[in-house]
Amino acid sequence: MKLPKRLAASGRRYLPKPRRRSINLDTLHPSDFNRLELRFFCDDCSHYAPSHRLCTLGYRARHTRTEQTKLFELTGKMALCRALEID
C-alpha cells in the first residue's frame, strides 16, 4: 500500500480509519409501512440469536421490530437487511 506523500515524508505510520459494519437505512413510504407485512427485522431472521441478541453475520442486532418502528416514526427510514433469511 502506498502512503500519501505528506505521511511518508513525516515518517509517521499510516493507520486507516476503522470501519464499523452497519446496515444502510432506506426510505420507506408510510402507506407501504402500514399496508405491507414487513419481514425485515432481526426478530424474523434465522441469523439472529435471541438469547444473546447477536447476529451470526457480525452485524449489531439492534434492528428488532420495536426499535425499527421507533426509528421509522422518527425518521421515515428503516434498516432493510439484504442478508435476511426468514425461517
C-alpha positions in Angstrom: 0.0 0.0 0.0 1.4 3.4 -1.0 1.4 6.1 1.7 0.2 9.6 1.0 3.3 11.9 0.3 2.8 14.1 3.4 2.7 11.0 5.7 5.6 9.3 4.0 7.7 12.4 4.4 6.9 12.8 8.0 7.8 9.2 8.9 4.5 8.6 10.7 2.7 5.3 10.4 -0.4 5.3 8.3 -3.4 3.7 10.0 -6.6 3.6 8.0 -9.8 4.6 9.8 -11.5 1.5 11.2 -14.9 0.8 9.6 -18.0 -0.4 11.5 -20.3 -2.9 9.9 -23.8 -1.4 9.8 -26.9 -1.7 7.7 -27.9 1.2 5.4 -31.1 3.0 6.2 -33.7 3.0 3.4 -36.6 5.4 3.0 -40.0 3.8 3.2 -43.3 5.3 2.2 -45.7 5.4 5.2 -48.5 3.7 3.3 -46.2 0.8 2.5 -45.2 0.5 6.1 -48.9 0.3 7.2 -50.1 -1.9 4.3 -47.3 -4.4 3.9 -46.4 -7.1 6.4 -42.7 -6.4 6.6 -40.3 -9.1 7.5 -37.0 -7.2 7.6 -36.5 -7.3 11.3 -33.8 -9.1 13.2 -36.6 -10.9 15.1 -37.7 -12.6 11.9 -34.2 -13.7 10.7 -32.6 -17.1 11.1 -29.2 -15.4 11.6 -30.5 -13.8 14.8 -29.8 -15.5 18.2 -32.4 -14.0 20.6 -30.8 -15.5 23.7 -27.6 -13.5 23.1 -29.1 -10.7 21.0 -26.5 -11.3 18.3 -26.4 -11.6 14.5 -24.3 -14.5 13.2 -23.2 -12.3 10.2 -21.4 -9.9 12.5 -24.0 -7.0 12.4 -25.2 -5.3 15.5 -28.5 -6.9 16.2 -30.3 -3.8 17.2 -32.9 -3.8 14.4 -35.7 -5.5 16.2 -39.3 -4.8 15.4 -39.8 -2.3 18.3 -36.5 -0.4 17.5 -37.3 -0.3 13.8 -40.8 1.0 14.5 -39.4 3.8 16.7 -36.8 4.7 14.1 -39.4 4.8 11.3 -41.7 7.0 13.3 -38.9 9.5 13.9 -37.1 9.5 10.5 -39.2 7.7 7.9 -36.3 5.3 7.3 -35.7 1.6 8.2 -32.8 -0.7 8.1 -33.7 -3.3 5.5 -31.2 -6.2 5.8 -30.3 -7.7 2.4 -29.0 -10.9 4.0 -32.2 -11.7 5.8 -33.3 -15.4 5.8 -36.8 -16.0 7.1 -37.4 -19.2 9.0 
